Amino acid sequence: MAIKQNPDKEYADEVKRKLKANGGYCPCSLIKSADTKCMCKDFRETEEGMCHCGLYIKTKD
């Protein structure tokens, strides 16, 4: 398994700004909990794909 940042640097930088402004919680979620702290629980538990906000991509290697 490999986790990579979205290769679109401009998009990734914007998401990071939103994460910082939101205290590290996923900017796509209205709920602030341990499950929505970046990297969110949904992304940690998935085998491959992109996280909700599109910052990280997980692939099987």
C-alpha positions, 0 to 999 in steps of 0.5 A: 500500500502507498499513500501519496499526496494529490499531484495537483499542487495548487489543489493540494495547497488549497486543501492544506490551507483549509485543513489548517483553518479547520484545526486539522479536521477534514474540511468536507465534514461538518462534524469535528471528531477523531474520525474526521481528523486528517487522515480521516477514519474512512480513508485510513480504513479504505484499501485504495482510493482518494480521501473525501477532500481529495488531498491523499490517494491510496494505492495497492502496490 
